[in-house]
């Protein structure tokens, strides 16, 4: 099996279409996954790219609707999701500009888009169309529709409609079935019925039947007990073995000798047991989201810097070395934001190792 770097078209910078899909196929065939990190600023983007460069591995940078709005600026109006559209587009262009300098192969993805956020999705697709017309590829590598709150049939129907719009641009669609528990980006699923946290073989097969005739380029965020956030050990009941049952069900339906025809995404990956991650990788997970853990890692860098230099961060002048000593070199944002990037970079590398995305 060739290395992912030997796949045709692989390059430093953003990959899309057939090249991006070939990497996902390689991931499934070799039981590793592409880690996807939510970013809200150029600083957090840089931390992810730095980690990718250190490991020389493919990574994914993704923007949520709220994260995209923050990227553009919290003071902007977002009444019609215009700030979220602008922020996601700006973020994608930023990644395209700087990723080649880092030498990193990267996917650019938009995260969770519920039905009420479809204007955001539509705005990004318009940007994809414009970029495709000018460059022969979409601006983004992939987009996610998160319609699991809707009826299953409606969820699939809307996803099929959007995939028809995306397929001519060779975009990858990620769609969610079942519900990921917990709280993420303002969406609170902490009180949902427990049964909704687990998808069924019939659910995933229905998705395949509807979407595959349109395009092969889709992934399924199937629910197997996933929960956003980090909780005490034992509070989250993941059942990654369900993914294997979904694969076997689909393979039997197809009857073409395939063993893992489905491409799965692991949501709520922060704080997961290593054994559950390993089991999921063996069952066709090609992408895992990491957000909560990297949020903490980013803050931890600032926290440690503050604790180590607290006397120099109480005023512009004066510290334990003397009342007239200047403190500019400590409160300069470049100093403490860099510390945040360092600790986030370390956590990104750890996630890559957890997903076996270090040696394939």
KOLTIVO-627059 format. One record per residue (C-alpha): x, y, z; residue in three letters; residue number from 1. Coordinates in Angstrom, 3 decimals, always signed. Example, Ala and Ser with C-alpha at 12.3 -4.5 7.8 and 13.67 -1.06 7.14 Angstrom:
% residues 2
+----------+----------+----------+---------+-----+
|        x |        y |        z | residuo | num |
+----------+----------+----------+---------+-----+
|  +12.300 |   -4.500 |   +7.800 |     Ala |   1 |
|  +13.670 |   -1.060 |   +7.140 |     Ser |   2 |
+----------+----------+----------+---------+-----+
//
This chain:
% residues 360
+----------+----------+----------+---------+-----+
|        x |        y |        z | residuo | num |
+----------+----------+----------+---------+-----+
|   +0.000 |   +0.000 |   +0.000 |     Unk |   1 |
|   +1.534 |   +3.327 |   -1.037 |     Unk |   2 |
|   +1.893 |   +6.187 |   +1.405 |     Unk |   3 |
|   -0.798 |   +8.864 |   +1.342 |     Unk |   4 |
|   +1.879 |  +11.230 |   +0.028 |     Unk |   5 |
|   +2.215 |   +9.073 |   -3.089 |     Unk |   6 |
|   -1.439 |   +9.484 |   -4.031 |     Unk |   7 |
|   -1.891 |  +11.417 |   -7.284 |     Unk |   8 |
|   -2.406 |  +15.134 |   -6.769 |     Unk |   9 |
|   -1.399 |  +15.294 |   -3.096 |     Unk |  10 |
|   +0.294 |  +18.612 |   -2.359 |     Unk |  11 |
|   +1.095 |  +21.093 |   +0.364 |     Unk |  12 |
|   -1.973 |  +23.276 |   +0.792 |     Unk |  13 |
|   -5.717 |  +22.736 |   +0.583 |     Unk |  14 |
|   -6.898 |  +19.558 |   -1.157 |     Unk |  15 |
|  -10.366 |  +19.081 |   -2.632 |     Unk |  16 |
|  -12.362 |  +16.715 |   -4.815 |     Unk |  17 |
|  -10.772 |  +13.475 |   -6.008 |     Unk |  18 |
|   -7.516 |  +14.131 |   -4.141 |     Unk |  19 |
|   -9.255 |  +14.770 |   -0.816 |     Unk |  20 |
|  -11.474 |  +11.727 |   -1.329 |     Unk |  21 |
|   -8.465 |   +9.540 |   -2.197 |     Unk |  22 |
|   -6.864 |  +10.490 |   +1.133 |     Unk |  23 |
|  -10.069 |   +9.537 |   +2.959 |     Unk |  24 |
|  -10.119 |   +6.198 |   +1.129 |     Unk |  25 |
|   -6.490 |   +5.668 |   +2.117 |     Unk |  26 |
|   -7.386 |   +6.451 |   +5.719 |     Unk |  27 |
|  -10.188 |   +3.882 |   +5.749 |     Unk |  28 |
|   -8.056 |   +1.208 |   +4.112 |     Unk |  29 |
|   -5.241 |   +1.788 |   +6.600 |     Unk |  30 |
|   -7.352 |   +2.273 |   +9.765 |     Unk |  31 |
|   -6.411 |   +5.839 |  +10.595 |     Unk |  32 |
|   -8.483 |   +9.029 |  +10.577 |     Unk |  33 |
|   -8.035 |  +12.684 |   +9.662 |     Unk |  34 |
|   -8.339 |  +14.787 |  +12.824 |     Unk |  35 |
|  -10.552 |  +17.864 |  +12.397 |     Unk |  36 |
|   -9.947 |  +20.889 |  +14.600 |     Unk |  37 |
|  -12.371 |  +23.751 |  +15.131 |     Unk |  38 |
|  -10.652 |  +27.092 |  +14.680 |     Unk |  39 |
|  -11.886 |  +30.563 |  +15.552 |     Unk |  40 |
|   -8.895 |  +32.760 |  +14.660 |     Unk |  41 |
|   -5.735 |  +32.898 |  +12.595 |     Unk |  42 |
|   -3.856 |  +32.035 |  +15.787 |     Unk |  43 |
|   -5.694 |  +28.734 |  +16.285 |     Unk |  44 |
|   -5.357 |  +27.955 |  +12.566 |     Unk |  45 |
|   -1.598 |  +28.508 |  +12.865 |     Unk |  46 |
|   -1.397 |  +26.115 |  +15.835 |     Unk |  47 |
|   -3.054 |  +23.347 |  +13.819 |     Unk |  48 |
|   -0.863 |  +23.958 |  +10.782 |     Unk |  49 |
|   +2.248 |  +23.947 |  +12.963 |     Unk |  50 |
|   +1.285 |  +20.554 |  +14.367 |     Unk |  51 |
|   +0.615 |  +19.192 |  +10.895 |     Unk |  52 |
|   +4.031 |  +20.408 |   +9.794 |     Unk |  53 |
|   +5.774 |  +18.804 |  +12.780 |     Unk |  54 |
|   +4.152 |  +15.437 |  +12.032 |     Unk |  55 |
|   +4.047 |  +15.778 |   +8.233 |     Unk |  56 |
|   +0.486 |  +14.464 |   +8.238 |     Unk |  57 |
|   -2.814 |  +15.467 |   +6.584 |     Unk |  58 |
|   -5.119 |  +17.441 |   +8.875 |     Unk |  59 |
|   -8.461 |  +19.203 |   +8.730 |     Unk |  60 |
|   -9.334 |  +22.741 |   +9.792 |     Unk |  61 |
|  -13.019 |  +23.395 |  +10.288 |     Unk |  62 |
|  -15.187 |  +26.378 |  +11.108 |     Unk |  63 |
|  -18.490 |  +26.211 |  +12.945 |     Unk |  64 |
|  -21.160 |  +28.833 |  +12.322 |     Unk |  65 |
|  -20.403 |  +30.592 |  +15.600 |     Unk |  66 |
|  -16.656 |  +30.172 |  +15.160 |     Unk |  67 |
|  -16.859 |  +31.657 |  +11.675 |     Unk |  68 |
|  -18.774 |  +34.685 |  +12.975 |     Unk |  69 |
|  -16.080 |  +35.173 |  +15.618 |     Unk |  70 |
|  -13.385 |  +34.895 |  +12.943 |     Unk |  71 |
|  -14.968 |  +37.822 |  +11.075 |     Unk |  72 |
|  -15.576 |  +39.828 |  +14.264 |     Unk |  73 |
|  -18.174 |  +39.703 |  +17.041 |     Unk |  74 |
|  -19.213 |  +43.317 |  +16.430 |     Unk |  75 |
|  -20.531 |  +42.525 |  +12.931 |     Unk |  76 |
|  -24.227 |  +41.958 |  +12.365 |     Unk |  77 |
|  -25.094 |  +38.311 |  +11.932 |     Unk |  78 |
|  -28.842 |  +38.703 |  +11.547 |     Unk |  79 |
|  -28.884 |  +36.817 |   +8.246 |     Unk |  80 |
|  -25.709 |  +34.835 |   +8.962 |     Unk |  81 |
|  -23.701 |  +37.312 |   +6.912 |     Unk |  82 |
|  -20.886 |  +37.460 |   +9.474 |     Unk |  83 |
|  -20.748 |  +33.667 |   +9.623 |     Unk |  84 |
|  -20.574 |  +33.458 |   +5.836 |     Unk |  85 |
|  -17.865 |  +36.125 |   +5.705 |     Unk |  86 |
|  -15.842 |  +34.542 |   +8.508 |     Unk |  87 |
|  -15.919 |  +31.057 |   +7.004 |     Unk |  88 |
|  -14.892 |  +32.377 |   +3.596 |     Unk |  89 |
|  -12.128 |  +34.518 |   +5.102 |     Unk |  90 |
|  -10.917 |  +31.530 |   +7.125 |     Unk |  91 |
|  -10.834 |  +29.290 |   +4.070 |     Unk |  92 |
|   -8.878 |  +31.869 |   +2.085 |     Unk |  93 |
|   -6.461 |  +32.336 |   +4.975 |     Unk |  94 |
|   -5.779 |  +28.601 |   +5.161 |     Unk |  95 |
|   -5.278 |  +28.498 |   +1.395 |     Unk |  96 |
|   -2.773 |  +31.361 |   +1.630 |     Unk |  97 |
|   -0.614 |  +30.065 |   +4.487 |     Unk |  98 |
|   -0.858 |  +26.240 |   +4.437 |     Unk |  99 |
|   +1.621 |  +25.830 |   +1.537 |     Unk | 100 |
|   +4.229 |  +27.753 |   +3.548 |     Unk | 101 |
|   +3.846 |  +25.214 |   +6.347 |     Unk | 102 |
|   +4.126 |  +22.353 |   +3.861 |     Unk | 103 |
|   +0.900 |  +20.829 |   +5.186 |     Unk | 104 |
|   -1.784 |  +18.938 |   +3.272 |     Unk | 105 |
|   -5.041 |  +20.231 |   +4.697 |     Unk | 106 |
|   -8.793 |  +19.900 |   +4.264 |     Unk | 107 |
|  -10.982 |  +22.986 |   +4.897 |     Unk | 108 |
|  -14.381 |  +22.049 |   +6.265 |     Unk | 109 |
|  -17.485 |  +23.739 |   +7.681 |     Unk | 110 |
|  -18.860 |  +22.093 |  +10.815 |     Unk | 111 |
|  -22.410 |  +21.581 |  +12.184 |     Unk | 112 |
|  -25.092 |  +23.284 |  +10.106 |     Unk | 113 |
|  -28.619 |  +22.824 |  +11.468 |     Unk | 114 |
|  -31.718 |  +23.612 |   +9.404 |     Unk | 115 |
|  -32.003 |  +27.115 |  +10.860 |     Unk | 116 |
|  -28.435 |  +27.813 |   +9.713 |     Unk | 117 |
|  -28.947 |  +26.899 |   +6.053 |     Unk | 118 |
|  -28.445 |  +30.541 |   +4.931 |     Unk | 119 |
|  -24.859 |  +30.142 |   +6.181 |     Unk | 120 |
|  -24.470 |  +26.945 |   +4.157 |     Unk | 121 |
|  -25.948 |  +28.608 |   +1.068 |     Unk | 122 |
|  -23.529 |  +31.525 |   +1.383 |     Unk | 123 |
|  -20.539 |  +29.210 |   +1.524 |     Unk | 124 |
|  -21.776 |  +27.289 |   -1.520 |     Unk | 125 |
|  -21.990 |  +30.539 |   -3.460 |     Unk | 126 |
|  -18.349 |  +31.188 |   -2.554 |     Unk | 127 |
|  -17.504 |  +27.657 |   -3.681 |     Unk | 128 |
|  -19.199 |  +28.276 |   -7.028 |     Unk | 129 |
|  -17.291 |  +31.509 |   -7.590 |     Unk | 130 |
|  -13.988 |  +29.895 |   -6.670 |     Unk | 131 |
|  -14.762 |  +26.876 |   -8.852 |     Unk | 132 |
|  -15.508 |  +29.097 |  -11.820 |     Unk | 133 |
|  -12.161 |  +30.836 |  -11.410 |     Unk | 134 |
|   -9.933 |  +27.930 |  -10.351 |     Unk | 135 |
|  -11.657 |  +24.659 |  -11.276 |     Unk | 136 |
|  -12.089 |  +23.574 |   -7.657 |     Unk | 137 |
|  -14.301 |  +24.703 |   -4.739 |     Unk | 138 |
|  -13.049 |  +27.029 |   -2.024 |     Unk | 139 |
|  -13.767 |  +24.443 |   +0.694 |     Unk | 140 |
|  -12.953 |  +20.740 |   +0.685 |     Unk | 141 |
|  -16.196 |  +19.709 |   +2.376 |     Unk | 142 |
|  -19.264 |  +20.869 |   +4.282 |     Unk | 143 |
|  -21.407 |  +19.355 |   +7.001 |     Unk | 144 |
|  -25.193 |  +19.317 |   +7.283 |     Unk | 145 |
|  -26.444 |  +18.584 |  +10.796 |     Unk | 146 |
|  -30.162 |  +17.895 |  +10.370 |     Unk | 147 |
|  -30.489 |  +15.128 |  +12.934 |     Unk | 148 |
|  -33.100 |  +17.162 |  +14.808 |     Unk | 149 |
|  -35.390 |  +16.721 |  +11.813 |     Unk | 150 |
|  -37.311 |  +13.627 |  +10.769 |     Unk | 151 |
|  -34.896 |  +11.027 |   +9.359 |     Unk | 152 |
|  -36.534 |  +11.067 |   +5.934 |     Unk | 153 |
|  -36.426 |  +14.881 |   +5.788 |     Unk | 154 |
|  -32.802 |  +14.845 |   +6.909 |     Unk | 155 |
|  -31.861 |  +12.536 |   +4.044 |     Unk | 156 |
|  -33.999 |  +14.433 |   +1.529 |     Unk | 157 |
|  -32.427 |  +17.812 |   +2.295 |     Unk | 158 |
|  -28.938 |  +16.289 |   +2.255 |     Unk | 159 |
|  -29.653 |  +14.708 |   -1.139 |     Unk | 160 |
|  -30.815 |  +18.049 |   -2.520 |     Unk | 161 |
|  -27.638 |  +19.751 |   -1.350 |     Unk | 162 |
|  -25.378 |  +16.950 |   -2.552 |     Unk | 163 |
|  -26.843 |  +17.463 |   -6.039 |     Unk | 164 |
|  -25.638 |  +21.072 |   -5.833 |     Unk | 165 |
|  -22.251 |  +20.054 |   -4.456 |     Unk | 166 |
|  -21.443 |  +17.120 |   -6.732 |     Unk | 167 |
|  -20.676 |  +19.211 |   -9.858 |     Unk | 168 |
|  -17.979 |  +20.987 |   -7.816 |     Unk | 169 |
|  -16.616 |  +17.700 |   -6.430 |     Unk | 170 |
|  -17.394 |  +18.765 |   -2.853 |     Unk | 171 |
|  -17.601 |  +16.234 |   -0.036 |     Unk | 172 |
|  -20.728 |  +16.221 |   +2.144 |     Unk | 173 |
|  -20.716 |  +15.160 |   +5.771 |     Unk | 174 |
|  -24.164 |  +14.462 |   +7.211 |     Unk | 175 |
|  -25.292 |  +13.471 |  +10.689 |     Unk | 176 |
|  -27.865 |  +10.878 |  +11.689 |     Unk | 177 |
|  -28.857 |  +10.343 |  +15.274 |     Unk | 178 |
|  -27.858 |  +12.996 |  +17.785 |     Unk | 179 |
|  -24.544 |  +13.815 |  +19.414 |     Unk | 180 |
|  -25.268 |  +14.626 |  +23.047 |     Unk | 181 |
|  -23.836 |  +17.417 |  +25.172 |     Unk | 182 |
|  -23.397 |  +21.065 |  +24.229 |     Unk | 183 |
|  -21.479 |  +22.374 |  +21.205 |     Unk | 184 |
|  -21.389 |  +25.856 |  +19.659 |     Unk | 185 |
|  -24.631 |  +26.898 |  +21.344 |     Unk | 186 |
|  -26.540 |  +23.711 |  +20.461 |     Unk | 187 |
|  -27.679 |  +21.942 |  +23.641 |     Unk | 188 |
|  -28.501 |  +18.241 |  +23.273 |     Unk | 189 |
|  -27.761 |  +17.381 |  +26.890 |     Unk | 190 |
|  -31.381 |  +16.432 |  +27.606 |     Unk | 191 |
|  -32.192 |  +14.309 |  +24.558 |     Unk | 192 |
|  -33.684 |  +10.851 |  +24.897 |     Unk | 193 |
|  -30.893 |   +8.298 |  +25.280 |     Unk | 194 |
|  -32.185 |   +6.174 |  +22.393 |     Unk | 195 |
|  -31.464 |   +9.022 |  +19.952 |     Unk | 196 |
|  -27.761 |   +8.762 |  +20.770 |     Unk | 197 |
|  -27.553 |   +5.476 |  +18.844 |     Unk | 198 |
|  -28.138 |   +5.036 |  +15.107 |     Unk | 199 |
|  -29.276 |   +1.781 |  +13.504 |     Unk | 200 |
|  -28.072 |   -0.250 |  +10.498 |     Unk | 201 |
|  -31.264 |   +0.707 |   +8.692 |     Unk | 202 |
|  -30.545 |   +4.412 |   +9.285 |     Unk | 203 |
|  -27.119 |   +4.256 |   +7.693 |     Unk | 204 |
|  -28.260 |   +2.097 |   +4.789 |     Unk | 205 |
|  -31.046 |   +4.551 |   +3.992 |     Unk | 206 |
|  -28.431 |   +7.284 |   +3.729 |     Unk | 207 |
|  -26.285 |   +5.227 |   +1.381 |     Unk | 208 |
|  -29.247 |   +4.351 |   -0.844 |     Unk | 209 |
|  -30.213 |   +8.009 |   -1.213 |     Unk | 210 |
|  -26.807 |   +9.657 |   -1.551 |     Unk | 211 |
|  -24.530 |   +7.200 |   -3.341 |     Unk | 212 |
|  -26.375 |   +7.451 |   -6.692 |     Unk | 213 |
|  -25.662 |  +11.218 |   -6.579 |     Unk | 214 |
|  -22.019 |  +11.063 |   -5.523 |     Unk | 215 |
|  -19.724 |   +8.703 |   -3.667 |     Unk | 216 |
|  -18.230 |  +11.658 |   -1.812 |     Unk | 217 |
|  -20.178 |  +11.674 |   +1.439 |     Unk | 218 |
|  -19.451 |  +10.696 |   +5.013 |     Unk | 219 |
|  -21.861 |   +9.784 |   +7.793 |     Unk | 220 |
|  -21.634 |  +11.041 |  +11.354 |     Unk | 221 |
|  -23.568 |   +8.114 |  +12.796 |     Unk | 222 |
|  -24.443 |   +8.194 |  +16.473 |     Unk | 223 |
|  -22.974 |   +5.527 |  +18.730 |     Unk | 224 |
|  -23.341 |   +7.297 |  +22.068 |     Unk | 225 |
|  -21.206 |  +10.306 |  +21.179 |     Unk | 226 |
|  -21.310 |  +13.348 |  +23.460 |     Unk | 227 |
|  -19.720 |  +16.760 |  +22.922 |     Unk | 228 |
|  -17.522 |  +17.938 |  +25.738 |     Unk | 229 |
|  -15.499 |  +16.139 |  +28.405 |     Unk | 230 |
|  -17.163 |  +14.251 |  +31.241 |     Unk | 231 |
|  -16.142 |  +11.987 |  +34.092 |     Unk | 232 |
|  -15.046 |   +8.486 |  +33.017 |     Unk | 233 |
|  -18.037 |   +6.164 |  +32.733 |     Unk | 234 |
|  -20.571 |   +8.919 |  +32.083 |     Unk | 235 |
|  -20.366 |   +8.511 |  +28.307 |     Unk | 236 |
|  -21.418 |   +5.104 |  +26.958 |     Unk | 237 |
|  -19.790 |   +4.824 |  +23.574 |     Unk | 238 |
|  -20.576 |   +1.730 |  +21.524 |     Unk | 239 |
|  -18.141 |   +1.858 |  +18.587 |     Unk | 240 |
|  -18.987 |   -1.768 |  +17.822 |     Unk | 241 |
|  -22.225 |   -0.434 |  +16.338 |     Unk | 242 |
|  -20.224 |   +1.010 |  +13.457 |     Unk | 243 |
|  -19.032 |   -2.460 |  +12.534 |     Unk | 244 |
|  -22.629 |   -3.688 |  +12.492 |     Unk | 245 |
|  -23.570 |   -0.806 |  +10.185 |     Unk | 246 |
|  -20.767 |   -1.782 |   +7.803 |     Unk | 247 |
|  -21.790 |   -5.441 |   +7.772 |     Unk | 248 |
|  -25.415 |   -4.538 |   +7.117 |     Unk | 249 |
|  -24.492 |   -2.310 |   +4.167 |     Unk | 250 |
|  -22.028 |   -4.853 |   +2.784 |     Unk | 251 |
|  -24.690 |   -7.571 |   +2.869 |     Unk | 252 |
|  -27.141 |   -5.285 |   +1.086 |     Unk | 253 |
|  -24.610 |   -4.484 |   -1.632 |     Unk | 254 |
|  -23.414 |   -8.063 |   -2.055 |     Unk | 255 |
|  -20.401 |   -6.953 |   -4.073 |     Unk | 256 |
|  -17.682 |   -8.265 |   -1.810 |     Unk | 257 |
|  -17.025 |   -4.955 |   -0.099 |     Unk | 258 |
|  -16.467 |   -5.141 |   +3.638 |     Unk | 259 |
|  -16.523 |   -1.480 |   +4.693 |     Unk | 260 |
|  -18.498 |   +0.500 |   +2.131 |     Unk | 261 |
|  -19.400 |   +3.358 |   +4.505 |     Unk | 262 |
|  -17.245 |   +6.331 |   +5.500 |     Unk | 263 |
|  -17.897 |   +7.352 |   +9.112 |     Unk | 264 |
|  -17.132 |  +10.466 |  +11.161 |     Unk | 265 |
|  -16.563 |  +10.388 |  +14.927 |     Unk | 266 |
|  -18.173 |  +13.375 |  +16.672 |     Unk | 267 |
|  -17.672 |  +14.187 |  +20.332 |     Unk | 268 |
|  -14.153 |  +12.785 |  +20.251 |     Unk | 269 |
|  -12.691 |  +14.885 |  +23.073 |     Unk | 270 |
|  -12.061 |  +12.868 |  +26.202 |     Unk | 271 |
|  -12.830 |   +9.527 |  +24.530 |     Unk | 272 |
|  -11.137 |   +6.340 |  +25.709 |     Unk | 273 |
|   -8.217 |   +5.316 |  +23.497 |     Unk | 274 |
|   -9.711 |   +1.824 |  +23.093 |     Unk | 275 |
|  -12.990 |   +3.268 |  +21.771 |     Unk | 276 |
|  -11.088 |   +5.389 |  +19.271 |     Unk | 277 |
|   -9.117 |   +2.357 |  +18.091 |     Unk | 278 |
|  -12.293 |   +0.333 |  +17.660 |     Unk | 279 |
|  -13.916 |   +3.120 |  +15.649 |     Unk | 280 |
|  -10.895 |   +3.387 |  +13.358 |     Unk | 281 |
|  -11.174 |   -0.297 |  +12.514 |     Unk | 282 |
|  -14.813 |   +0.182 |  +11.557 |     Unk | 283 |
|  -14.377 |   +2.841 |   +8.888 |     Unk | 284 |
|  -14.042 |   +6.145 |  +10.763 |     Unk | 285 |
|  -12.040 |   +8.473 |   +8.505 |     Unk | 286 |
|  -12.460 |  +11.748 |  +10.427 |     Unk | 287 |
|  -12.768 |  +12.672 |  +14.083 |     Unk | 288 |
|  -13.674 |  +16.077 |  +15.494 |     Unk | 289 |
|  -11.575 |  +17.530 |  +18.287 |     Unk | 290 |
|  -12.676 |  +20.827 |  +19.810 |     Unk | 291 |
|  -13.187 |  +20.786 |  +23.570 |     Unk | 292 |
|   -9.706 |  +19.421 |  +24.304 |     Unk | 293 |
|   -7.988 |  +21.936 |  +22.047 |     Unk | 294 |
|   -9.998 |  +24.793 |  +23.554 |     Unk | 295 |
|   -8.617 |  +23.828 |  +26.944 |     Unk | 296 |
|   -5.102 |  +23.387 |  +25.559 |     Unk | 297 |
|   -5.196 |  +26.876 |  +24.040 |     Unk | 298 |
|   -6.314 |  +28.413 |  +27.332 |     Unk | 299 |
|   -3.828 |  +26.337 |  +29.334 |     Unk | 300 |
|   -0.911 |  +27.973 |  +27.556 |     Unk | 301 |
|   -2.139 |  +31.407 |  +28.623 |     Unk | 302 |
|   -2.887 |  +30.169 |  +32.140 |     Unk | 303 |
|   +0.620 |  +28.783 |  +32.622 |     Unk | 304 |
|   +2.167 |  +31.954 |  +31.229 |     Unk | 305 |
|   +0.148 |  +34.083 |  +33.621 |     Unk | 306 |
|   +0.992 |  +31.961 |  +36.643 |     Unk | 307 |
|   +4.663 |  +32.076 |  +35.760 |     Unk | 308 |
|   +4.734 |  +35.851 |  +35.228 |     Unk | 309 |
|   +1.869 |  +37.211 |  +37.325 |     Unk | 310 |
|   +3.940 |  +40.016 |  +38.883 |     Unk | 311 |
|   +4.705 |  +41.359 |  +35.417 |     Unk | 312 |
|   +1.086 |  +41.302 |  +34.301 |     Unk | 313 |
|   -0.469 |  +43.644 |  +36.873 |     Unk | 314 |
|   +0.523 |  +46.913 |  +35.228 |     Unk | 315 |
|   +2.592 |  +48.414 |  +32.461 |     Unk | 316 |
|   +5.372 |  +49.390 |  +34.858 |     Unk | 317 |
|   +6.690 |  +47.649 |  +37.964 |     Unk | 318 |
|   +7.301 |  +44.023 |  +38.948 |     Unk | 319 |
|   +9.239 |  +42.043 |  +41.536 |     Unk | 320 |
|  +12.491 |  +43.111 |  +39.892 |     Unk | 321 |
|  +11.795 |  +46.780 |  +40.562 |     Unk | 322 |
|   +9.050 |  +49.456 |  +40.599 |     Unk | 323 |
|  +10.308 |  +51.033 |  +37.369 |     Unk | 324 |
|  +10.789 |  +47.846 |  +35.360 |     Unk | 325 |
|   +8.687 |  +47.827 |  +32.154 |     Unk | 326 |
|   +6.406 |  +44.879 |  +31.438 |     Unk | 327 |
|   +5.691 |  +45.371 |  +27.742 |     Unk | 328 |
|   +7.496 |  +42.208 |  +26.675 |     Unk | 329 |
|   +5.091 |  +40.189 |  +28.861 |     Unk | 330 |
|   +1.692 |  +41.714 |  +28.096 |     Unk | 331 |
|   +2.428 |  +41.977 |  +24.384 |     Unk | 332 |
|   -0.290 |  +39.738 |  +22.863 |     Unk | 333 |
|   +2.307 |  +38.083 |  +20.662 |     Unk | 334 |
|   +3.927 |  +36.676 |  +23.799 |     Unk | 335 |
|   +0.956 |  +35.096 |  +25.540 |     Unk | 336 |
|   -0.942 |  +34.141 |  +22.392 |     Unk | 337 |
|   +2.146 |  +32.294 |  +21.236 |     Unk | 338 |
|   +2.087 |  +30.277 |  +24.456 |     Unk | 339 |
|   -1.520 |  +29.342 |  +23.661 |     Unk | 340 |
|   -0.460 |  +28.182 |  +20.195 |     Unk | 341 |
|   +2.331 |  +26.039 |  +21.640 |     Unk | 342 |
|   +0.056 |  +24.098 |  +23.997 |     Unk | 343 |
|   -2.678 |  +23.757 |  +21.365 |     Unk | 344 |
|   -0.096 |  +22.494 |  +18.872 |     Unk | 345 |
|   +0.953 |  +19.827 |  +21.379 |     Unk | 346 |
|   -2.660 |  +18.699 |  +21.851 |     Unk | 347 |
|   -3.238 |  +18.564 |  +18.099 |     Unk | 348 |
|   -0.227 |  +16.271 |  +17.756 |     Unk | 349 |
|   -1.613 |  +14.041 |  +20.509 |     Unk | 350 |
|   -4.937 |  +13.774 |  +18.657 |     Unk | 351 |
|   -3.098 |  +12.745 |  +15.495 |     Unk | 352 |
|   -1.350 |   +9.970 |  +17.422 |     Unk | 353 |
|   -4.631 |   +8.811 |  +18.949 |     Unk | 354 |
|   -6.057 |   +8.464 |  +15.443 |     Unk | 355 |
|   -3.012 |   +6.552 |  +14.148 |     Unk | 356 |
|   -2.513 |   +9.496 |  +11.801 |     Unk | 357 |
|   +1.240 |   +9.475 |  +12.261 |     Unk | 358 |
|   +2.688 |   +6.542 |  +10.376 |     Unk | 359 |
|   +0.481 |   +5.436 |   +7.482 |     Unk | 360 |
+----------+----------+----------+---------+-----+
//
